[in-house]
Amino acid sequence: MTTNGNFSRVEIDGPGRNLLNPEVMAKLEADLQAAAADPVTTGIILTGAGDVFCGGLDVPAIKAGADPLPFYSALVSILKLIPTLPKPVVSLVNGDAVASGGAFVAVSDYAVAASDALIGSYEVSVGVWPIVAQVPLIKRLGARAAIQNIASGEPFTAEQARAVGLVNAVAGSEQLEALAGEWLTKAARAGATMAAGRPSVYELEQLSLDDALDEAFKRLAQAY
């Protein structure tokens, strides 16, 4: 994790195309938690080392004999963590974000993508259903838009991802840092209310309309 002013930058840095193994994900989770706890940080930029965002789980390591369950357990842990953080997260998609990489994009608050990036699932094209990585895509896009990608194994282009709501903006690589900063600067307007307000969006989204309104009223009443 590095800091630049009020923003913390967390990089996915794994073997090959920033593939994810338990060690890489343990560091990634620790960096996200450190950024969230940093008193100066108002927003978190999640990106990939080099020119790739993330190529998903380290399938070659699993095929070589590694137990797959620790890989999936670590992935689930991060996907659960990001929506609970008290600070906004923007995915700066500096290159392809496929498989679990696409899931990270989907679970972030905002995403800005390089114009040549591919984003989403490819697993069915190699005979595997993305049973875990599909969940954030379904939650973010709804089943109809998500299955367009999931069931075809063809990741969205950056412009397609923008059209379906998976990313907020598409630009040249040289513009992404500024765009990510713009989204986090807007989010910083929330000030101290962000810590409880941001997680509430994802918590209330899980409920029916009636239950969400009841829960919102309960939280309001507790504040007075």
Buried (B, 14 or more C-beta within 10 A) or exposed (E): BEEEEBBBBBBBBBBEBBBBBBEBBBBBBEBBBBBBEBEEBBBBBBBBBEBBBBBBBBBEBBEEEBEEEBBBEBBBEBBEBBBEBBBBBBBBBBBBBBBBBBBBBBBBBBBBBBBEBBBBBBBBEEEEEBEBBBBBBBBBBEEEBBBBBBEEBBBBBBEBBBEBEBBBBBBEBEBBBEBBBBBBBEBBEBEEEBEEEBBBEBBBEEEEEEEBEEBBEEEEEEEE
